[in-house]
Amino acid sequence: MIKLHSEPILGRLSSQPSVEHQLLQGLTSLSIRQAATPSASMLELYEHLRENSTFGTAWRFPKCSEIGRKLGKDTVVKLLCVTLADLSIAAQADCRLLPAQISSLAEELAQQFPYESYREFVVAFKEVRSRVSRWRRPLSRRRIVQLLHSHFERRAEYLERFHGSFSEKNTAYPQRA
């Protein structure tokens, strides 16, 4: 069971409001359509979140389904809208997604990947963001979903290696052949 503290379930407890908390405060008054065209201050908060998200720690954060249960499904969609808008801004002008495409894709991703953490999406798009400015083809729903699938496959391999190396070091529980 997840307890809600003064901080949202996305972040860790600290004396100052976390970036996630500030981002969520900014998103609460917005509609999904408005979240698809985030303000400069919202994108700045997201940039701080993106910079502090890493491949090795993203899986430890709460899953989108947990966030949806505690804060509402629209909150997850709004978070994904900001993430997709940031990715779209990094693309060339003729390759960008429209706000309607961002909001519908965010809803689809929230339904398709409920057991992934929001930070996983942030890390996946962080990796893609550096390459997207060189793409000549427009961003598409199919391409974004393919990128997410390949990210989640790499993450699964990483976690298998991580847990495998942990169990090899722990001799209290012998491995079965």
N, C-alpha and C positions, 0 to 999 in steps of 0.2 A: 504494500500500500504506500502510495506517495503522499507525503505531507506537504502542504503548501505553507511556506514560510513567507516572510515579507518579500522574498525573492521568488520569481517564477521558477517552475521546475526545469527550465532550460539552463539555468546558471547555478553557480555555487554561491554559498553564503559569504558575504563580506560586509564590511562596515559601510561601503558606498554601494549605491545601486549598480548592478552589473550592466554591461552593455545590452545583454538580452532583456533585462528588465526595462531599460530605457527604450529599446526597440519595441517591446510589447506595449508599453504605455503609449507610444506614438501611434501604434497600429490599432488600438482599441476603438478610437473614434472614427476610423476610416472604414469605408466599404471595401469590398474585395476589388472592385473596379478602380477605386482610388489607390489601393495598395499596389496595383499594377503599374502606376506611374508615381513612384515614390519621390518625395522632396529631396533636396540636396542634403538636408540634415539627417533624413532617414538613411540615405545612401552612405553617409559618413559613419553612422552607427554600424551599419552593416559591414562597412569596410573594416572597422575595428574587429568585429566578430570574425570576419573572413581571415584576417591576418593572424588571429589567435587560435584558429582551428587547424588541427593537424590530423594526418591520416591515422596515426597511432592512437589517438585519444577520442576521436569522433564517435566511435561505436559505444563509448561508455555513457553518453548522454541519453536522456529519455527519448523514447520512440515517439513518432508522430501520433500514434494511437493514444499514448498516455497523455500527451499534450492536448489532444482533442477531447479526451474525457474530462480533463481538469479545466481547460480554458475554452473549450468549444472548437468544433471542427473548422469554423471560419477562421480561427486564429492560425491554424496550421496552413490553411490556404493563403492567408495574408502573408505569412512568413515566406512561403514558397514564391509568392508573387514578387516580393522584394528581391529574393534570390535570383529569380528568372529575369527580372528587370535589370539587375546589375549585369548579368551575363549578356543580355541583349544590348546594353549600352556599350559593352566592350567590343561588340561586333561592328563591322563596317556599316555605314548608313543604309545601304540597300539590302543588307542581310538581317536587319533587326526584326524582332517580333513586335506586333502591334499590341496595345494594352488588352484588347479582347482575346487575342491569342494567349497572352501571358496568363490572364485569369482562368481561361478554360484549361490550359495546360497545367496550371497549379492545382486546380481541382482534380484533374485526372491523376497527377502524381500523388496527391494525398490519398486517393483511393487505391491506386496501384501499389504503393509502397508504404503501407501503414506501420510496418514493423521496422522501419529504418529510422534512425535518429535524424532530427533536423540538421544536426551538425554534419551528418554524412552527405546530405545534399550540398551543404556549404563547401565541404572539402572537394566533392566531385566537381562542382562548378568552378571552384578555385583552380583546380588543375586544368580545366578546359579553357578558362578565361584567358590564359596567356596565349593560347593557340587560336582562339576564335577571331582575333583581329586579322589573321592572315587567310581566313576562309573566303572563298569566292562564291560559294553557294549560300543561300539564305538558311538561317536557323529553321529547323522544322521539328515538329512533334516527334517524328520517327527518329531523327538524328539525336535529339536530346535523350530520348528513352534508351537508345542504343548506348550512348555515352554513360548513362547511369548503370545499365546492366554490366558494362565492362568494368566500371569502377567497383561495383559490388562484388564482382568476381575476383578482382585483385584484392579487395578487402578480405574476402573469405580465405583466399590463399595466405594472406598476411596473418590472419587470426589463427589459421591452422599451424603455421610455422611458430607463431608466438606461443600458443598453448602447447605445441609439441616440444618446444625448447624448455618450457616451464616443467612439463612432466618428466623430461629426461633429467633435469637437475634434481627433481624431487625423488629420492630413492626410497622414501617411506612407502610409496605405492608402486610396486613393480608393474612394468608394462606386460600386458598379455601378448602372447605370440599369435 
